[in-house]
Amino acid sequence: MIKVHHLNESRSQRILWLLEELSLPYEIVQHTRDAKTRLAPPSLTDVHPLGKSPVIQDGALVVIESGAIIDYIIRRHGGGRLAPDAASADYDRYQQWLHYAEGSAMLPLMLNMYVGRLGEAGAPLHPRIQSEIANHLAFVNDSLAGRDYFVGDSLTGADIQMSFVPEVAKAMGKLADYPHMAAWIGRMHARPAWKTALDKGGPYALGA
Amino acid sequence: MIKVHHLNESRSQRILWLLEELSLPYEIVQHTRDAKTRLAPPSLTDVHPLGKSPVIQDGALVVIESGAIIDYIIRRHGGGRLAPDAASADYDRYQQWLHYAEGSAMLPLMLNMYVGRLGEAGAPLHPRIQSEIANHLAFVNDSLAGRDYFVGDSLTGADIQMSFVPEVAKAMGKLADYPHMAAWIGRMHARPAWKTALDKGGPYALGA
Protein backbone atom coordinates (compact mmCIF):
# COMPACT_ATOMS: atom_id res chain seq x y z
CA MET A 1 0.00 0.00 0.00
CA ILE A 2 1.30 3.47 -0.91
CA LYS A 3 2.32 5.58 2.07
CA VAL A 4 2.08 9.37 1.52
CA HIS A 5 4.15 11.59 3.74
CA HIS A 6 1.87 14.57 3.93
CA LEU A 7 2.87 18.01 5.13
CA ASN A 8 0.07 20.41 5.96
CA GLU A 9 -0.49 23.19 3.43
CA SER A 10 1.97 21.79 0.93
CA ARG A 11 2.39 20.23 -2.47
CA SER A 12 1.49 16.82 -1.07
CA GLN A 13 -2.17 17.83 -1.20
CA ARG A 14 -2.02 17.06 -4.92
CA ILE A 15 -0.95 13.47 -4.24
CA LEU A 16 -3.92 12.86 -1.96
CA TRP A 17 -6.20 14.23 -4.67
CA LEU A 18 -4.64 11.91 -7.27
CA LEU A 19 -5.02 8.85 -5.04
CA GLU A 20 -8.65 9.73 -4.36
CA GLU A 21 -9.32 10.11 -8.09
CA LEU A 22 -7.85 6.62 -8.65
CA SER A 23 -9.62 5.14 -5.59
CA LEU A 24 -6.34 3.51 -4.59
CA PRO A 25 -5.78 2.41 -1.00
CA TYR A 26 -3.16 4.57 0.74
CA GLU A 27 -1.93 5.59 4.14
CA ILE A 28 -1.25 9.18 5.20
CA VAL A 29 1.68 9.88 7.49
CA GLN A 30 1.09 13.38 8.82
CA HIS A 31 3.98 15.83 9.24
CA THR A 32 3.35 19.31 10.62
CA ARG A 33 5.14 22.56 9.78
CA ASP A 34 6.94 24.38 12.54
CA ALA A 35 4.40 26.96 13.71
CA LYS A 36 6.94 29.78 13.74
CA THR A 37 9.32 29.08 10.83
CA ARG A 38 6.73 27.31 8.62
CA LEU A 39 9.49 24.84 7.71
CA ALA A 40 8.97 21.09 7.41
CA PRO A 41 9.76 19.10 10.57
CA PRO A 42 12.89 16.89 10.89
CA SER A 43 10.66 13.78 10.75
CA LEU A 44 10.68 14.10 6.95
CA THR A 45 14.45 13.65 6.74
CA ASP A 46 13.99 10.15 8.16
CA VAL A 47 12.11 9.30 4.98
CA HIS A 48 14.38 11.09 2.46
CA PRO A 49 17.56 13.14 2.99
CA LEU A 50 16.05 16.27 1.42
CA GLY A 51 13.39 16.38 4.14
CA LYS A 52 10.67 17.65 1.79
CA SER A 53 7.07 16.82 1.09
CA PRO A 54 5.63 15.18 -0.92
CA VAL A 55 7.46 11.90 -0.64
CA ILE A 56 5.83 8.51 -1.08
CA GLN A 57 6.90 5.01 -0.18
CA ASP A 58 5.71 2.08 -2.24
CA GLY A 59 7.28 -1.05 -0.82
CA ALA A 60 11.04 -0.46 -0.85
CA LEU A 61 10.80 2.41 -3.34
CA VAL A 62 10.86 6.01 -2.16
CA VAL A 63 9.82 8.67 -4.69
CA ILE A 64 10.16 12.44 -4.29
CA GLU A 65 9.07 15.36 -6.50
CA SER A 66 5.37 16.04 -7.23
CA GLY A 67 5.66 15.56 -11.00
CA ALA A 68 7.60 12.31 -10.65
CA ILE A 69 5.20 10.97 -8.01
CA ILE A 70 2.16 11.73 -10.17
CA ASP A 71 3.86 10.16 -13.21
CA TYR A 72 4.85 7.13 -11.12
CA ILE A 73 1.45 6.47 -9.53
CA ILE A 74 -0.38 6.80 -12.84
CA ARG A 75 2.12 4.66 -14.79
CA ARG A 76 2.43 1.90 -12.21
CA HIS A 77 -0.99 1.92 -10.55
CA GLY A 78 -3.34 3.88 -12.80
CA GLY A 79 -4.45 0.96 -14.93
CA GLY A 80 -4.64 3.21 -17.96
CA ARG A 81 -6.60 5.94 -16.17
CA LEU A 82 -5.68 9.65 -15.89
CA ALA A 83 -3.13 9.70 -18.73
CA PRO A 84 -3.59 9.92 -22.50
CA ASP A 85 -2.65 6.94 -24.64
CA ALA A 86 1.15 6.74 -24.72
CA ALA A 87 1.18 6.70 -28.53
CA SER A 88 -0.77 9.97 -28.85
CA ALA A 89 0.51 13.52 -29.15
CA ASP A 90 -1.68 14.27 -26.12
CA TYR A 91 0.73 12.14 -24.11
CA ASP A 92 3.58 14.47 -25.05
CA ARG A 93 1.47 17.47 -24.00
CA TYR A 94 0.61 15.67 -20.75
CA GLN A 95 4.31 15.17 -19.98
CA GLN A 96 4.99 18.79 -20.81
CA TRP A 97 2.44 20.02 -18.24
CA LEU A 98 3.83 17.60 -15.64
CA HIS A 99 7.23 19.26 -16.08
CA TYR A 100 6.11 22.82 -16.69
CA ALA A 101 4.22 23.25 -13.41
CA GLU A 102 7.22 23.03 -11.09
CA GLY A 103 9.95 23.41 -13.69
CA SER A 104 8.86 26.90 -14.79
CA ALA A 105 5.50 28.22 -13.65
CA MET A 106 6.15 28.02 -9.91
CA LEU A 107 9.51 29.83 -10.07
CA PRO A 108 8.22 33.43 -10.22
CA LEU A 109 5.54 32.56 -7.67
CA MET A 110 8.19 31.24 -5.27
CA LEU A 111 10.40 34.25 -5.99
CA ASN A 112 7.47 36.49 -5.16
CA MET A 113 6.97 34.70 -1.84
CA TYR A 114 10.64 34.82 -0.84
CA VAL A 115 11.37 38.35 -2.04
CA GLY A 116 8.11 39.51 -0.43
CA ARG A 117 9.69 38.76 2.94
CA LEU A 118 12.23 41.53 2.30
CA GLY A 119 9.53 44.20 2.17
CA GLU A 120 10.66 47.38 0.45
CA ALA A 121 14.23 46.10 0.22
CA GLY A 122 13.08 43.68 -2.49
CA ALA A 123 11.47 46.39 -4.64
CA PRO A 124 14.07 46.35 -7.46
CA LEU A 125 13.04 42.76 -8.26
CA HIS A 126 9.28 43.29 -8.19
CA PRO A 127 8.73 44.48 -11.80
CA ARG A 128 10.59 41.50 -13.24
CA ILE A 129 8.85 39.00 -10.93
CA GLN A 130 5.39 40.46 -11.60
CA SER A 131 5.98 40.47 -15.34
CA GLU A 132 7.05 36.82 -15.24
CA ILE A 133 4.00 35.88 -13.14
CA ALA A 134 1.76 37.64 -15.66
CA ASN A 135 3.55 35.88 -18.54
CA HIS A 136 2.95 32.43 -17.03
CA LEU A 137 -0.61 33.03 -15.82
CA ALA A 138 -1.61 34.37 -19.24
CA PHE A 139 -0.12 31.33 -20.93
CA VAL A 140 -1.90 28.91 -18.58
CA ASN A 141 -5.17 30.81 -18.88
CA ASP A 142 -4.99 30.89 -22.68
CA SER A 143 -4.19 27.17 -22.73
CA LEU A 144 -7.51 26.51 -20.94
CA ALA A 145 -9.62 28.58 -23.38
CA GLY A 146 -12.35 26.37 -24.80
CA ARG A 147 -11.14 23.33 -22.84
CA ASP A 148 -12.45 21.61 -19.74
CA TYR A 149 -9.06 20.05 -18.87
CA PHE A 150 -5.41 20.75 -19.60
CA VAL A 151 -5.14 17.77 -21.98
CA GLY A 152 -7.82 15.97 -23.96
CA ASP A 153 -11.43 15.67 -22.84
CA SER A 154 -11.09 14.30 -19.35
CA LEU A 155 -9.09 14.69 -16.16
CA THR A 156 -5.42 13.66 -16.32
CA GLY A 157 -2.43 13.92 -14.02
CA ALA A 158 -1.67 17.18 -15.84
CA ASP A 159 -4.66 18.86 -14.17
CA ILE A 160 -3.52 17.57 -10.79
CA GLN A 161 0.11 18.63 -11.21
CA MET A 162 -0.87 22.04 -12.62
CA SER A 163 -3.45 22.74 -9.93
CA PHE A 164 -1.15 24.80 -7.72
CA VAL A 165 -0.66 27.45 -10.39
CA PRO A 166 -4.34 28.45 -10.65
CA GLU A 167 -4.67 27.99 -6.88
CA VAL A 168 -1.85 30.45 -6.22
CA ALA A 169 -3.39 32.87 -8.73
CA LYS A 170 -6.59 32.57 -6.68
CA ALA A 171 -4.72 33.13 -3.40
CA MET A 172 -3.17 36.26 -4.95
CA GLY A 173 -6.62 37.57 -5.81
CA LYS A 174 -5.86 37.47 -9.53
CA LEU A 175 -8.57 35.11 -10.79
CA ALA A 176 -10.73 37.93 -12.16
CA ASP A 177 -8.05 38.54 -14.79
CA TYR A 178 -7.96 34.88 -15.82
CA PRO A 179 -11.50 33.62 -16.45
CA HIS A 180 -10.56 30.27 -18.01
CA MET A 181 -8.47 29.49 -14.96
CA ALA A 182 -11.32 30.51 -12.67
CA ALA A 183 -13.75 28.25 -14.52
CA TRP A 184 -11.28 25.36 -14.39
CA ILE A 185 -10.87 25.76 -10.62
CA GLY A 186 -14.64 25.71 -10.22
CA ARG A 187 -14.82 22.40 -12.07
CA MET A 188 -11.98 20.86 -10.03
CA HIS A 189 -13.39 21.98 -6.69
CA ALA A 190 -16.70 20.34 -7.59
CA ARG A 191 -15.08 16.92 -7.95
CA PRO A 192 -15.85 14.50 -5.10
CA ALA A 193 -12.21 13.33 -5.03
CA TRP A 194 -11.02 16.91 -4.55
CA LYS A 195 -13.35 17.33 -1.59
CA THR A 196 -12.37 14.02 -0.01
CA ALA A 197 -8.66 14.84 -0.38
CA LEU A 198 -9.25 18.19 1.28
CA ASP A 199 -11.10 16.50 4.15
CA LYS A 200 -8.23 14.08 4.66
CA GLY A 201 -5.30 16.44 4.07
CA GLY A 202 -6.72 19.51 5.72
CA PRO A 203 -7.24 22.97 4.26
CA TYR A 204 -4.33 24.76 2.68
CA ALA A 205 -3.60 28.40 2.09
CA LEU A 206 -1.11 29.12 -0.68
CA GLY A 207 0.02 32.47 0.53
CA ALA A 208 1.97 34.22 -2.16
CA MET B 1 14.00 17.02 -38.53
CA ILE B 2 14.00 18.44 -35.02
CA LYS B 3 14.52 22.19 -34.83
CA VAL B 4 16.13 23.44 -31.61
CA HIS B 5 15.61 27.05 -30.67
CA HIS B 6 18.85 27.69 -28.90
CA LEU B 7 19.56 30.66 -26.65
CA ASN B 8 23.19 31.37 -25.84
CA GLU B 9 24.23 30.44 -22.30
CA SER B 10 20.96 28.76 -21.45
CA ARG B 11 19.25 25.51 -20.64
CA SER B 12 19.01 24.67 -24.34
CA GLN B 13 22.67 23.61 -24.23
CA ARG B 14 21.45 20.36 -22.68
CA ILE B 15 19.22 19.63 -25.67
CA LEU B 16 22.14 19.99 -28.09
CA TRP B 17 24.14 17.59 -25.92
CA LEU B 18 21.29 15.06 -25.95
CA LEU B 19 20.90 15.23 -29.73
CA GLU B 20 24.64 14.78 -30.18
CA GLU B 21 24.60 11.71 -27.89
CA LEU B 22 21.80 10.23 -30.01
CA SER B 23 23.45 11.24 -33.31
CA LEU B 24 20.09 12.55 -34.49
CA PRO B 25 19.89 15.08 -37.30
CA TYR B 26 18.77 18.50 -36.05
CA GLU B 27 18.79 22.16 -36.93
CA ILE B 28 19.81 24.94 -34.58
CA VAL B 29 17.94 28.24 -34.70
CA GLN B 30 20.11 30.70 -32.82
CA HIS B 31 18.57 33.33 -30.52
CA THR B 32 20.80 35.79 -28.68
CA ARG B 33 20.29 37.36 -25.27
CA ASP B 34 19.96 41.11 -25.02
CA ALA B 35 23.51 42.24 -24.21
CA LYS B 36 22.34 44.58 -21.44
CA THR B 37 19.33 42.88 -19.81
CA ARG B 38 20.48 39.30 -20.51
CA LEU B 39 16.84 38.51 -21.36
CA ALA B 40 15.78 36.29 -24.25
CA PRO B 41 14.95 38.18 -27.47
CA PRO B 42 11.36 38.60 -28.74
CA SER B 43 12.11 36.16 -31.58
CA LEU B 44 11.41 33.32 -29.16
CA THR B 45 7.81 34.41 -28.59
CA ASP B 46 7.16 33.72 -32.26
CA VAL B 47 7.84 30.06 -31.51
CA HIS B 48 5.99 29.80 -28.19
CA PRO B 49 4.04 32.43 -26.20
CA LEU B 50 6.29 32.07 -23.14
CA GLY B 51 9.29 33.23 -25.19
CA LYS B 52 11.73 30.92 -23.40
CA SER B 53 14.47 28.55 -24.42
CA PRO B 54 14.70 25.63 -24.86
CA VAL B 55 11.86 25.02 -27.22
CA ILE B 56 11.87 22.44 -29.99
CA GLN B 57 9.74 21.92 -33.05
CA ASP B 58 9.22 18.45 -34.43
CA GLY B 59 6.88 18.69 -37.38
CA ALA B 60 3.74 20.43 -36.09
CA LEU B 61 4.57 19.71 -32.45
CA VAL B 62 6.17 22.38 -30.28
CA VAL B 63 7.61 21.22 -26.94
CA ILE B 64 8.86 23.45 -24.13
CA GLU B 65 10.52 22.64 -20.78
CA SER B 66 13.93 20.94 -20.59
CA GLY B 67 12.71 17.85 -18.75
CA ALA B 68 9.77 17.35 -21.09
CA ILE B 69 11.94 17.88 -24.18
CA ILE B 70 14.52 15.33 -23.00
CA ASP B 71 11.75 12.86 -22.13
CA TYR B 72 10.11 13.46 -25.51
CA ILE B 73 13.22 13.10 -27.66
CA ILE B 74 14.29 9.91 -25.89
CA ARG B 75 10.80 8.33 -25.93
CA ARG B 76 10.00 9.20 -29.52
CA HIS B 77 13.41 9.17 -31.19
CA GLY B 78 15.82 7.39 -28.85
CA GLY B 79 15.22 3.90 -30.16
CA GLY B 80 15.65 2.49 -26.65
CA ARG B 81 18.84 4.44 -25.96
CA LEU B 82 19.54 6.78 -23.01
CA ALA B 83 16.67 5.54 -20.80
CA PRO B 84 16.37 2.47 -18.54
CA ASP B 85 13.92 -0.25 -19.47
CA ALA B 86 10.42 1.09 -18.77
CA ALA B 87 9.58 -1.94 -16.61
CA SER B 88 12.53 -1.41 -14.25
CA ALA B 89 12.71 0.54 -10.98
CA ASP B 90 15.58 2.42 -12.61
CA TYR B 91 13.01 3.92 -14.95
CA ASP B 92 11.18 5.42 -11.96
CA ARG B 93 14.46 6.84 -10.65
CA TYR B 94 15.23 8.21 -14.11
CA GLN B 95 11.87 10.04 -14.18
CA GLN B 96 12.52 11.35 -10.68
CA TRP B 97 15.81 12.96 -11.74
CA LEU B 98 14.18 14.42 -14.85
CA HIS B 99 11.69 16.20 -12.57
CA TYR B 100 13.95 16.94 -9.64
CA ALA B 101 16.51 19.01 -11.59
CA GLU B 102 14.22 21.91 -12.47
CA GLY B 103 11.38 21.11 -10.07
CA SER B 104 13.50 21.45 -6.92
CA ALA B 105 17.27 21.66 -7.24
CA MET B 106 17.41 24.76 -9.41
CA LEU B 107 15.07 26.81 -7.20
CA PRO B 108 17.59 27.89 -4.53
CA LEU B 109 20.20 28.44 -7.25
CA MET B 110 17.82 30.74 -9.11
CA LEU B 111 16.87 32.48 -5.85
CA ASN B 112 20.56 33.03 -5.19
CA MET B 113 20.99 34.59 -8.60
CA TYR B 114 17.97 36.89 -8.31
CA VAL B 115 18.44 37.90 -4.68
CA GLY B 116 22.16 38.43 -5.36
CA ARG B 117 21.16 41.37 -7.57
CA LEU B 118 19.87 43.16 -4.48
CA GLY B 119 23.30 43.24 -2.87
CA GLU B 120 23.17 43.80 0.88
CA ALA B 121 19.43 44.43 0.76
CA GLY B 122 18.93 40.72 0.17
CA ALA B 123 20.98 39.66 3.20
CA PRO B 124 18.02 38.44 5.33
CA LEU B 125 17.36 35.70 2.75
CA HIS B 126 20.96 34.54 2.33
CA PRO B 127 21.14 32.03 5.23
CA ARG B 128 18.00 30.21 4.09
CA ILE B 129 19.07 30.19 0.43
CA GLN B 130 22.59 28.99 1.23
CA SER B 131 21.28 26.25 3.52
CA GLU B 132 18.90 25.05 0.79
CA ILE B 133 21.70 25.08 -1.80
CA ALA B 134 23.88 23.02 0.57
CA ASN B 135 20.97 20.63 1.20
CA HIS B 136 20.48 19.97 -2.50
CA LEU B 137 24.15 19.82 -3.48
CA ALA B 138 24.86 17.34 -0.67
CA PHE B 139 21.97 15.15 -1.80
CA VAL B 140 23.11 15.20 -5.42
CA ASN B 141 26.73 14.56 -4.45
CA ASP B 142 25.78 11.66 -2.16
CA SER B 143 23.62 10.19 -4.90
CA LEU B 144 26.68 9.99 -7.15
CA ALA B 145 28.88 8.21 -4.57
CA GLY B 146 30.16 4.96 -6.05
CA ARG B 147 28.32 5.57 -9.33
CA ASP B 148 29.45 6.69 -12.75
CA TYR B 149 26.00 7.97 -13.77
CA PHE B 150 22.84 9.17 -12.04
CA VAL B 151 20.95 5.99 -12.96
CA GLY B 152 22.23 2.52 -13.80
CA ASP B 153 25.59 1.86 -15.45
CA SER B 154 25.47 4.12 -18.46
CA LEU B 155 24.50 7.59 -19.57
CA THR B 156 20.78 8.42 -19.54
CA GLY B 157 18.68 11.51 -20.01
CA ALA B 158 18.90 11.92 -16.22
CA ASP B 159 22.58 12.87 -16.50
CA ILE B 160 21.76 15.37 -19.22
CA GLN B 161 18.84 16.96 -17.37
CA MET B 162 20.76 17.06 -14.06
CA SER B 163 23.91 18.50 -15.59
CA PHE B 164 23.12 22.13 -14.77
CA VAL B 165 23.17 21.47 -11.02
CA PRO B 166 26.81 20.29 -10.85
CA GLU B 167 27.70 22.92 -13.46
CA VAL B 168 26.28 25.71 -11.29
CA ALA B 169 28.10 24.25 -8.25
CA LYS B 170 31.25 24.48 -10.34
CA ALA B 171 30.50 28.07 -11.39
CA MET B 172 30.01 28.93 -7.70
CA GLY B 173 33.44 27.50 -6.91
CA LYS B 174 31.93 24.82 -4.69
CA LEU B 175 33.17 21.66 -6.41
CA ALA B 176 35.91 21.04 -3.84
CA ASP B 177 33.19 20.30 -1.28
CA TYR B 178 31.46 17.80 -3.56
CA PRO B 179 34.01 15.33 -4.95
CA HIS B 180 31.52 12.88 -6.50
CA MET B 181 30.00 15.75 -8.43
CA ALA B 182 33.43 16.92 -9.52
CA ALA B 183 34.32 13.44 -10.78
CA TRP B 184 31.00 13.16 -12.61
CA ILE B 185 31.59 16.49 -14.37
CA GLY B 186 35.04 15.29 -15.43
CA ARG B 187 33.51 12.21 -17.05
CA MET B 188 30.81 14.20 -18.82
CA HIS B 189 33.20 16.84 -20.16
CA ALA B 190 35.32 14.04 -21.63
CA ARG B 191 32.47 12.78 -23.80
CA PRO B 192 32.80 13.59 -27.50
CA ALA B 193 29.10 14.53 -27.71
CA TRP B 194 29.54 17.07 -24.89
CA LYS B 195 32.40 18.68 -26.75
CA THR B 196 30.57 18.76 -30.07
CA ALA B 197 27.49 20.30 -28.43
CA LEU B 198 29.68 22.96 -26.87
CA ASP B 199 31.28 23.70 -30.23
CA LYS B 200 27.86 24.10 -31.84
CA GLY B 201 26.04 25.89 -29.01
CA GLY B 202 28.86 28.07 -27.81
CA PRO B 203 30.39 28.31 -24.36
CA TYR B 204 28.14 29.06 -21.43
CA ALA B 205 28.83 30.60 -18.06
CA LEU B 206 26.30 29.72 -15.38
CA GLY B 207 26.90 32.69 -13.17
CA ALA B 208 25.18 32.18 -9.84
Chai-1 contact restraints between the chains, C-beta under 6 A:
chainA,res_idxA,chainB,res_idxB,connection_type,confidence,min_distance_angstrom,max_distance_angstrom,comment,restraint_id
A,P49,B,F139,contact,1.0,0.0,6.0,A-B,restraint_1
A,L50,B,F139,contact,1.0,0.0,6.0,A-B,restraint_2
A,V63,B,Q96,contact,1.0,0.0,6.0,A-B,restraint_3
A,E65,B,Q96,contact,1.0,0.0,6.0,A-B,restraint_4
A,E65,B,H99,contact,1.0,0.0,6.0,A-B,restraint_5
A,E65,B,Y100,contact,1.0,0.0,6.0,A-B,restraint_6
A,E65,B,G103,contact,1.0,0.0,6.0,A-B,restraint_7
A,G67,B,H99,contact,1.0,0.0,6.0,A-B,restraint_8
A,G67,B,G103,contact,1.0,0.0,6.0,A-B,restraint_9
A,A68,B,Q95,contact,1.0,0.0,6.0,A-B,restraint_10
A,A68,B,Q96,contact,1.0,0.0,6.0,A-B,restraint_11
A,A68,B,H99,contact,1.0,0.0,6.0,A-B,restraint_12
A,D71,B,Q95,contact,1.0,0.0,6.0,A-B,restraint_13
A,Y72,B,D92,contact,1.0,0.0,6.0,A-B,restraint_14
A,D92,B,Y72,contact,1.0,0.0,6.0,A-B,restraint_15
A,Q95,B,A68,contact,1.0,0.0,6.0,A-B,restraint_16
A,Q95,B,D71,contact,1.0,0.0,6.0,A-B,restraint_17
A,Q96,B,V63,contact,1.0,0.0,6.0,A-B,restraint_18
A,Q96,B,E65,contact,1.0,0.0,6.0,A-B,restraint_19
A,Q96,B,A68,contact,1.0,0.0,6.0,A-B,restraint_20
A,H99,B,E65,contact,1.0,0.0,6.0,A-B,restraint_21
A,H99,B,G67,contact,1.0,0.0,6.0,A-B,restraint_22
A,H99,B,A68,contact,1.0,0.0,6.0,A-B,restraint_23
A,Y100,B,E65,contact,1.0,0.0,6.0,A-B,restraint_24
A,E102,B,G103,contact,1.0,0.0,6.0,A-B,restraint_25
A,G103,B,E65,contact,1.0,0.0,6.0,A-B,restraint_26
A,G103,B,G67,contact,1.0,0.0,6.0,A-B,restraint_27
A,G103,B,E102,contact,1.0,0.0,6.0,A-B,restraint_28
A,G103,B,G103,contact,1.0,0.0,6.0,A-B,restraint_29
A,L111,B,Y114,contact,1.0,0.0,6.0,A-B,restraint_30
A,Y114,B,L111,contact,1.0,0.0,6.0,A-B,restraint_31
A,A121,B,A121,contact,1.0,0.0,6.0,A-B,restraint_32
A,F139,B,P49,contact,1.0,0.0,6.0,A-B,restraint_33
A,F139,B,L50,contact,1.0,0.0,6.0,A-B,restraint_34
